[in-house]
Amino acid sequence: MKTTDRANRSVARSALAAVSALILLATAAAAMQPMQMIGAPDRGPDEGEGPYDRLIIRGATVIDGTGAPPIGPMDIVIEGNRIVDVVGVGVPQRPIDESRRPGLAVEGNPDAVVHEIDATGMYVLPGFVDLHLHTGGVPKAPEAEYTYKLWMSHGITTGRGVAFGPHDWSIREKARSAANEIVAPRMWVYPFTGAGGEGWSGRIIDTPEDARDWARYVKESGGDGLKLNSFRPEIMEALLDEAAQLGLGSTAHLGQMGVAQMNALDAARLGLGTVTHFYGLFEALYRDYDVQPWPPEMNYNDEQHRFGQVPMQWNLIHDRGGPEWTAFLEEMLSLDVTLDPTMTAYQASWDVDDQMYAPWHETYTLPTLWEFYEANREDHGSYYFDWTTWEEVAWRDFLEVWHDLLNDYKNMGGRVTASSDAGYIYNLMGFSTIQEMELLQHAGFHPLEVIRAATMHAAETLFKPTGRPIEFGVVRRGLLADLVIVEENPIHNLKVLYGTGARRLNDETGEVETVGGILYTIKDGIVYDAKQLLADVAEMVEEQKRAMTTTTTDNGN
């Protein structure tokens, strides 16, 4: 990276960090989705290399995202932003094409720029696709650059924002990302139903016609789908019917205030594409109840009540493998519903201390974000007011059943994806996507199934409503060049995908060393140094810490 460019951006970031510090000291914490957002700066000339007329990734072991075993050594040939060939030992009767060596002219273009990456001994995967993202905003993460670089440094090349931020802002950032004007994943915009920009003017959805108007507004404004709650049946039916007609996708958080009349099966029968989180799944499987038997003191506005009662459903449902359990999963499969569990969003609930002291917080978590996480009654998800072993035990019981449900659905052929919903509950963007992948392995998924969940299956979920075949999510000729290169084997250990890497004893030196961390993230044929992106994040964190110290000192505190 050029020193001058980095110094200029450092000055700008310092000013923004000072603003962030003042916001933290002077502004009350925001509610569910903070509205103030600072868009990412233009991509600097030193941020990402390419796309090239021809890029060859030479000698890699390829994990293609379909569930196929690793294969190598392979050459991946990219021209512009498309994969044009994947060749090598193991591809039937197709040797490496030596005519594509760097330095040789690209046919018809003798001045073409040709570049090679020696990936001997390394692993290449499709770029990861996270279907449940939020960018942040004031007060927790005011600058989108911080979040985007956390995502990109962890190989996330596409994300579904539910929502990234305010709708008009999200549409603008989507366009900038598509043009590679900023360092950011591809952005699929699914605004939360009823929350719109200037073209919606804060209208309330009270009737089926309001619902249809909303879906049409999302389509006309450049959105890709709808993020729904548990609306009453006539509203949900109108939303999903109109979305289907318009080629819009749908995902739903079937929250407890409406799930009694709109559980996961109800919504799937109306055409819902994705059930996110766990909401609506357990309620569709109750054995002796039709609604959750809430305690008399229940108050849904008290978030410890809300999240403390969630796991109490674990033993209220039909037994695993029984006729009701099997019939439910079979019908969900027949309706082609994606389950997008975001288990990592609740990981602190079964071990709050472990999540609070995760090894990445000190270096990569902004002070403003940490302040948002800490227990308080204003910030969404900051509900550890008096969290006890009782709650953690209940959540572990709940997690075991949830794991069984997800694993059985996957084994039937259902799509289960790997998403994060980070920025809440001690979950840090980027890192939490890898945590979700680990949790899927805990649930019984083979690492190849985990990677498929984070790549091909997530891509299929996005493209299915459009009627088009996937354009990314698999290492395959003809698809977009969205890739991850890592020096270590993620099938052996998914932990090597964390930015902080994995710890391993070196028997030759007798020392414990850190290995892994993604080396390169490639989006649209542009090669990003993933470790440098993470270093940029660490710099932003340090600058905010310094700015907060200065601000506090200047205020005489």
Steps between C-alpha positions, in 0.01 A plus 500: 500500500626846413609690809357835383156356428491326837612815683229709334233250592637483855449875542144473374429205725636682803250778442217250466618315809478823697145548378420142601638563848285809541197307382567232758528752781210721395245281323257257656537147368300423187224241480478194271666643187692827539421740218808721469754350263830618355552345158828337408772720346588451136727203442860622499746419221683276749192302602463191286686404184327426171285394340754366252461406139613162625563384857627147564485348846759228461529165676222530760284240667142591410197458726232589246202560731274226365593246768756329276829401664808721471698454178841620394734622380273713282538814296215752509503736203310829534450757227357829622246404764415148373649158555578366153669173590574266790752240387756260636571153623172325579289675238433222247766502227555876526859600585603847608505727195859625494410754230330701773823569685542865605700701253335339198258714303127465560345405168409812306658734755881506492508783759289310752596505868559145623564420865567179690454401864708203612254313721703182532394325821212746552123457485254688280130521588207700365449836669269466799139619481345625827121535481442701818706819525471845659762767444470672837463875531498745787572438780668163462689503166450834325730435201396239246866454401563331835227241445568443131866427565416259782275314256745503210796397717300187590428410140144632486460613141118520498255597771125535540426810703186470712553790504850635453368839612241756386353394167612787277850481649513122445402536135777756446761282671383199297565689177842617617596144595376363166725752325789410736526863605526386862654204682186304579321174424227479237187633668151352469256741663205358697349792696301430813135517403351845544835675539565697183664803355358816354277307259312332784465793741452292812170338403365231729404158360146440625330336202586248228508785248753684719708180495489479121591867472800439725626210289461708184689787664790269591520371143482844341760645737757233412453255787546127463253361751299545819599450865174409676374459852213275609218695339141386530399256224331735253793744512763226469314342210490830310867574567618160383269480202605842371867422564473180296338684211777762505791253527588619851640270765370471855637424843315520830575545867174348626507686829310394809247784484350348186624141485181361658321577173799472262749226580763364261269250333220755461740742331661234283161395368444861392831503311765617749849433365714510817432451870773688684594436865295233680174694526199310371672162478438374852151656503410289195593184695325553836373176652247608767468873430402729218679803651802517726396473867644831616547555877257742669764772545599497130561840340629482142650850528739366764767339282623266771143367519490474121829316451487316831170338400612394151677181612209391717347355183762226470284228657159622378527356149450162337781250534781483249431241232134469593226531236425866578870599493556316172181632338596857588845473347370318193244772434758776547721313253217466248448878526875554437550719807850607606581488872740780593556439871754769608585294808803718565269793571399320821831338589544715808170366633653160576842634603504875548849515649653306213345732241587815693867402516540375144860556384413757233317762707803684637648572157200511268192613697433874506451653846165637380391149400617357831299765682193393299554136600521562874188426704247781483127538445515717188718317245352202320665173603678643805285292731743344747354691794526206741588202280542179698608142457129409481460693176821360354398140575160556339665649192735201471199266510328713236814504284520121501145469361560784253814320378300182446234686302756666273704184446195289419376761252841508333510121484161499325642732234387833643707817474650626825723806472775662709416856602585726789270794596803658667531835671291383795553276804884502499509377139755671278448532127705261287622294794142397576448357151785257566353426844174407328689260276653336807156472660371318193780248542398466865148427373630203301590653164817379332730797423425451128130537583582807708686663212216414262259669742716815496540503121287310249190459715500866601546604135212275396281666763571844354456405136196272528242787509659661194462191284866527400779246560758585763782733395728433799528254788688225313852483356386427146566614148268783397424628850615826652850503647403525868753284685683445827865389524624361830837342577362236736247220450152609623369144476754403764414801716243772427677719755764585241239725334493741796695820457675413825587156360537175694758400762723202432802346669808503279677179598824614340529813713291391797310829471129562451446705185206659324417368154239588245288802443377559147784614274307645206135584442417533130182683401413565137853399402655762731755354741489642855763433764272368775760546771548864401124557513502366855797721585296798376224399742747481789622847409145637508447350845821652632414839355160498671661400830746788471224743403286394795794543737567848362132596516469379859816689600383819329171478690692481827376151586 
